[in-house]
Amino acid sequence: MPQPSPSAGIKDVDRRSLVRAYAASLSGTSLEWYDFAVYSAAAALVFPELFFPGGDPLTGALPAFSTYAVGFLSRPVGGVVFGRLGDRIGRKKVLVVTLLLIGVTTFLIGLLPTYASVGVAAPVVLVVLRFAQGVGVGGEWGGAVLLSSEFGDPGRRGLWASAAQVGPAAGNLLANGMLALLAGTLSEGAFLAWGWRVAFLLSAVLIAFGLWIRLKLEDTPVFKAIETHGERPAAPVKEILAHQRRPLAAAILSRLAPDILYALFTVFVVTYGTTELGLTRGQVLAAVLIASGCQLVLIPLAGSLSDLVNRRALYAVAAVLAGLWPFAFFTLARPGGVVTLVVCTVVGLGIHAFMYGPQAAYITEQFSPRLRYAGSSLAYTFAGVIGGALAPLTFTWLLVSTGGWVAPACYVAVSALLTLLGLALGRDPDHAEDRELLAAPPDRVTA
């Protein structure tokens, strides 16, 4: 007997609306992650000298990476505030606010005076702006994932949800490309004096474009159905913490290895390549640039593949590879040159793509439709604190304190084990949740 299509019973969604939703999710997260990534790269390249001056490059990188961590530590604030609002007032309205918040803070960072000009006030204001930037990112991801996936067939959620996952790679590509261009065309003095600011100030143009796309889009069919049936939760965060702790734990743990591996090959690799391998800033940024370009293809490919095979199994295979690859990377990178670094970074971010592509669908599938924004945002932000926030700082500290690469590699391996535990705790998708919600008559009201 033939099995019904996963989309059976779901109202037809205008193809144009689906494409718009995918574009809005992709462009918005790309632009926001451009802002976040340009800060990450600057934390490795210029902030140690301009805002946290010190004698030793690695020592100066520690406080710079601490401000990088602040952007992750503030994410739970955005996850709680905007996650609640996303399930209460809708996905679209919240995503407009998060886009504005990140754009304004990034633009202001580009105008900041340095430590040499105003002293300790410079790093203090930098930390405040970084905190606000993190709040915006904390509320962005959950909504961006739902914006695209709730317009599409739930049976292809891996593909549609990957729109938001491509955003960080595209944003990282734009950010590092801009910084590489500036570093390659300007003298060292000019780049440190004003060149790095250009990448931050350009965010104003990019955010304006993202707002234009998002303002033209309606809210998702799933949220409209929730609203019609009177099923909007009064206290979604409280409900999740009280009744959905296992799904939350599964979602949080699933993010650790991807976050830490990503920090290794996009942030820490810049410091490691310039201070330990003797490569130039331009060479290391080029390696990250090429690898990020490959991710633009690999992430949606992995998301789509996860719709055809068991999503958790695909994710688990990539997590095992994530735990093993850093040992190969550190072994191969030291005697090698720039070509070796490029290949190792491409492989590292390629492994990351096969976790990151299915990740958005996997996390949203742990929660019921009426709690998806809050649940996904909480998982994303708390995992960011445990994983991404501390990763560059931890890598640097482990390298400095042990004098070798074994401890940093073991750090990634432990995160991979925790991610495998999260996958074991999680559940496979239940497409019936969306089908029943969208097919139910409008007069069904749930208290």
N, C-alpha and C positions, 0 to 999 in steps of 0.2 A: 504493500500500500504506500503510495507516494507521500512523502512528508510535506507539510505545508511550508510555504516560504516564510522566513523569519519576519517578513514585512506584512504577512497576511493580516487583514483587519485594520491596518494602519491607513489613515486617510492619505490620499495622494498629496505629495508636497510639490509645489511648483519647482521645476528644475532650476529656473532662474533664481528662486529664493535659496535653494540648496547651494548653488554656486556662489551666491552672494555671501551666504553664511560661512562657507569654507574660506572665501577670500577675506572676509572680515576677521575671522579667527586667525588666519595665517598672517595677514598684514598687521593686525593689531599687536599680536604677540611678537612678531618680527621687530616692529618699531620699538616696543617696550623693552625687548631683550637687547636691541641695539644700545639703548640707554644703559641697561644693566651691564652689558658686556664691555662697553667702552670704559666704564668705571673699573671693571675687573682688570682689563688690560693696563689701564693707567695706574692701578694700584701696584702692579709689578714693574712698570716702566718709569714713571715719573713721580708718583706721590712720595716714595721714600726720600727723594732728594728735595722736593719742593715743600712738602708739608711735615715730614718727619725726618729732618736731616740727622745723619749719623755717620760714623767713620766707616764701618763695615757694611757692604751692600746687603748681605743676608740679614744682619741685625736690623738694618733700616727697613727691610721688607716686613718684619714682624708686625710693627704697629700699622703699616699700610694694609696688610692683610687683616688686621684686626678691624679696621673700618669696613673692609670687604665683608667680614663676618657680621657686622652690625646690620647690613642689608638683609641678611638671612634671619638674624635674631628678631627683627621687627616684623617679619612676615606673618607670624601667628596673630599679631594685632590685626593685620589686613585680612587674614583668613577668617578670624572670628567676626569682625565687623562686617566685611563685605560678603562673607559666606552666608551669614544670617540674612542680610539684605537681598542677596541673590535668590534665596528661596522664598522670600517674603514679597519683594516688589518686582522681581524679574531679572533676567540675565542681562539684557541690553542696557538698562539704565545704570547698573553697577559698572559695566565695562566701560562706559563713557567716562565715569568719574575716575576709575583707575588709570585710564589712559592719560587724562589730564594731570593727575597727581605725579606720575612718573615723568611726564614731559617737562613740567614746570621745574621740578627739583633738578633734573639733569641740566637744563638750561642754566639754572642758577649756579651749579657747580662750575660750569664753564666761565663764570664771571668772578669766582672767588679769588681774593688776594692770597698770596702765599705766606708761608711762615716768615720769610725774610722781610715781608712788608708789614705785617700786623702781629707777628708773634704767635702766641698760643691760641689766639682767637681763630686763626685759620683752620687748624685741625678740628677745633671744637665745632665750628659751623659746618665743616665738611661732614662730621659724624652726624649732626642733626639732619642735614639734607639726605645723607645716605639712609638714615632711619626712615625718613618719609618715603624715599624711593622704594625701600623694602616693603613698607605698608602697602603701597600701590601694587607691587608685584605679587604680594600675598593674596590680594583679592582678585587678581587678574586671571590666574591660570585656570581655576575651577570653572569660571564663567566662559572663558575662551574655548575650553574643551566642550562644554555643553552647547555653546552657540553653534558649533558645526555638527556635533554628533546627534543632537536632538532634532535637527532638520532632516537627517538622513535615515536610511534603513538601519535598524539596530543590528541586523545581521552583518552589516559592513561597518560597524562602529569602530573597529580597529583602524580602518582607512580614514573615515571622516574625522575621528578624534585626533588623528595624527597631524591635522592642520596646525593645532596649537603646539605640537611637538616640533614641527619644522621651524617654528618661530625662533626658538633659541639658536638653532644652527644658522638661520638666515641673519638674525641679529648679530650673532658672533662674527659671521662672515663680513657683514657691513662694518662693524666696529673695528675689527682687526684690519680689514682692508683699508679703511680710512686712516687708521693710525700708521699702517705700513707705508701708505702713500705719503703721509706727512713726514714720517721719519726718514723716508728715502729721498725726498725732494728738498728737505730743509737741513740746515746744519744742526749739529747737536745743540748749540746755544739757542738757535731760533726755535727748535722744537720744544725745548724746555721752557723758553721764555713765553711763547704764545701759541706755538703750533698745536699742542695737545688740546688747547681750548676749542679749536675749530670743530673737532669731532663732537664735543658736548653741545656747542651752540647750534649745530646743524639739526639737533633733535627737534627744534621748534618747527621746522619745515616738515619733518617726517611725522610728527605727532598730528599736525594739521591735516595731513593726508589720511592718517588713520581715523581721525574723528569723522572726516567726511564720509568714509565708507561705513562706519558703524552707525551713524545717525540715520542713514538711509534704510537700515535693516529693521524689520519687525522682530518681536520676541519669538522664542521657539514655540513650535506646536505643542511640545510637551508641557512647557510652563503655562501656556494658554489653557490647556486641558486641566491642569492642576487648579488654576484660578477659577475656571468655569465650574468645576465640581466642588469648590470650597474646601480644597485639601491643602491649602498653604499652611505649613506648620507655624504655630505661634512662637515656639522656642526651639528652632532646629538644632542649635549647638547643644543645648541641654538634653534634648532627646537622643542625640547621637552618643553623648558621653554616658547617658544612663542605660541605653538599650542596645547600642551598636558598637560596643568596645572591641569585639573581635574583628569586625570588618575594618574598623579604624586602625587597629594594630597591624592587620595584614597590609593595608594600603601604605602605612608609614614605613614599615620594614621593606616593602618592595622598592622604595625609592632610594634607599641608602647607597647601594652599590652604583647605580647610575649617577647620583649626585657626586659621589667621591671620585669615581673614575673620570667624570667630566671635569671636575676641578683639577685633577692631575694633568689632563691633556689640553686644557685651555688656559689655565691660570698659572699653576705651579710650574708647568713646563717652560714658561717664559723666563722665570727666575732661574730655574735649573739650567736651561740652555745657555743663558748669558753668563752666569757666575761659575758654573761647574764644567760646562762643555766648551767654553770659550767662543761661542758663536755670537754673532751680532744680533741686535734687536730685530733688524729687518729679516734676517734668516729665520729666526724662531717664529716671528709673526707670519712669515710666508708658509711655514709648516702648518701652523694652526689654520691659516686661511685655506690651504688646499684640503686639509682634512674636513673642515667645516663645509666646504663645497661638496665633498662626497656625501656628507650627511644629508644634504638637501634631497638626494635621491634615495639614500638608504633608509631614512626614517619612515617615509610613506610606504616604501616597499615592505619594510618590516611590519608596519601596521596592517597593511593589506594581507600579508602572509599570515598574520595572526588570526585573520578571519577565516582562513582556509584550514588551519591546523589548530590544535589546542593552544590557546593563548598562553596559558601558564607554563606549558612545556617549552615553548619557544623562548619565553622570557628566562626560564631556568637554565637552558643551555647557554644563553648569552651571559648569565650571571656567573656560571662556572668559568667561562672564558675570561670574564672580567677579573676574577680572582687570580688567574694564572698569568695573564698578559704582562702586568707590571714587572714581574721577575724577568721576563724576556726583554722588556723595554729597557730597563736599567742596565742589563748586561750588554745589550747591543749598542746602546746610545753612546757610552763613554768612548770606546775606540773608534766609533764611526764619525762621519761628518754630517753635513746638512742633509744630504740625500737619505742617510740612515734615519735621521730624526724625522724627516717627512714621512717615510714609510712607516715608522713606528707610531707616529701620531695618527696617520690615516687608519691603521689597524686598530689602535686604541679607541678612536671615535667611531670606527665602524662597529666594534663590539658594543659600544655604548648605544648606537642606533638601534640595535636589535633588542635592547632592553627598553629604550626610550620610545620607540615607535609603538609598541603594544601597551606601554605604560598607562597612557591616558584612558584608554578603553578599560583596562584592567581595574584601575582605581575607581572610576565612576560606576563600574558594574558591582562594586562591593556595597553600594548604597541604593536604596529605593529611590524612584524618581523625585519624590517630594523632598528628599533630604540630600540630593546629589550635590548641590552647590556647596552647602555647608560641609558635608562629609569630605568631598574632594578637596576643598580648600584647607580644612584642618589637617588632612593627611599630608598634603603638599607642603604646607608651611612648617608643621612640626618636624617632618622629615628633613626639611631644609636646615632647621636649627641643628639637628643631630648630625646630619651629613655635610651638606654643602657649606654651611656657615664656618665650620671649624676645619674643613679639609685643607685649604691652602696654608692656614696657620699651622696645622698639625704636620703637614708635609715638611714645611720649613723648619719647624722645631725639631722634628725627628732627624732631619738631615744634619742640622747643626749639632744637636746633642749626641748623636751616635757617630757622626762622621762618615756614614755609609748609607747605601740605598736599601738595605735589607728591611729595615724597620718601616720605611714608607711603603714598600711593596706588601709587607705583611698587613699593614693597615688596610689596604684595599682588599686583601684576601678575607679579612675578618668581616668587612662590610658585605662582601659577596655571600658569605655564609648567612648573615642576618637577612639578606634579601631572599635567599632560598627559604628561610623560615617563614617569611612573610607570604611567599607564594604558596607554601604548604597550608597556611592558615586561611587563605582566601577561598573564594568560590568561583565557579565558572559562570558565564553570562546567563541571565534569565530574560530572554527576549519577550516573554509573555507579559512582563511588567509594563513595558511600553505599549504593546498591542492592546492590552485590556484597558489601559488608561485612555488611549486615544479613541478606542472604539466604544467606550461607555457612553450611554445617553447623558445629555447635559443635566437632566433632572436628578441624577444621582449625587447626593450631597453627603459627605462624610464629616462627622463632628470633629 
